[in-house]
Amino acid sequence: MTNAFLPLLRAADAARIVNVSSEVGSITTMSDANGPLAPLTNLAYAASKAGLNMATALYAKELGDTSIKVNGAIPGYN
């Protein structure tokens, strides 16, 4: 991870990285032609959320041996 904030996160008592994503970033969900999100076709948004999900997973893996917690959140919609 090359991040200018990493030294600050390492120095914090309770460091957290929380990325706000979307179910639209799930390849499985978006591949379901009969699913509730099937009508959504915004490629740029879906691709950016899929990328964010992968970045979150890789950050969690890289920082797994530290006290820094890494989470992804999907707030949902109404």
N, C-alpha and C positions, 0 to 999 in steps of 0.2 A: 504494500500500500504506500503510495507516494502522496502524502497529504500534509499540508502545512499545519493542520490542526492536530496531527497525531501527537506531537510532544505535549500539547496542552491536555489532550485526552489522557495520556499516560500519567500526567501529574495530578489529575482530578481524583477526588475521593470516590466518586460514583459516576464514572464516565459512561455515556450512552450514545449510540448512533441509532437513530430511528428514521427510517425511510418510509414515506407515505406513498404507497403504491395503489394498485387497482387489480381487481380480478381480470380485467381486460389484458393484463400482462401474462396471464396463464395461457400457454399454447394449447393445453388440453381443453380448457374452457372455450377458447375461441375457435377450436377445431370442431366443436359440436354443432352441427348444422341445425339441430333442433333445440339447442340450449337457449336460455333467456337472453344471452348477449349476442346471439347470432346476427341480429340486425345491425350491430355496430360495425362500422367499416373504416374507422379513422386509423389508417395504417401508422401514421407518425406517432399517435398517442399510444397505440398498442405496442409498437416496437420500443418506445421509450420506457414503458412500464415493464416490459419483458427484460430489457437491459438493466433497469433498476433492480428488479428481482434478482438477477444474476449477480450484480455488484454486491447486493446485500449478502447473498450466500457466500460469495468469495471473501468479503470482509469478515464475516463471522468465522469462516474457516481460518483465515490468516491471523485473526486476533483471538482465537479460541484458547490460547494458553496465557492470555492476559486477563486482567480484571475488567476490561472494556466489554460492555454488553452491546450486541448488535441485533437489532430487530427490524422487521418490516411490518407495517400496519396497513390494513385495508379497511378504511372507515365504512365502506358500504354506501348505498344510495337509497333514496326513497322516491 
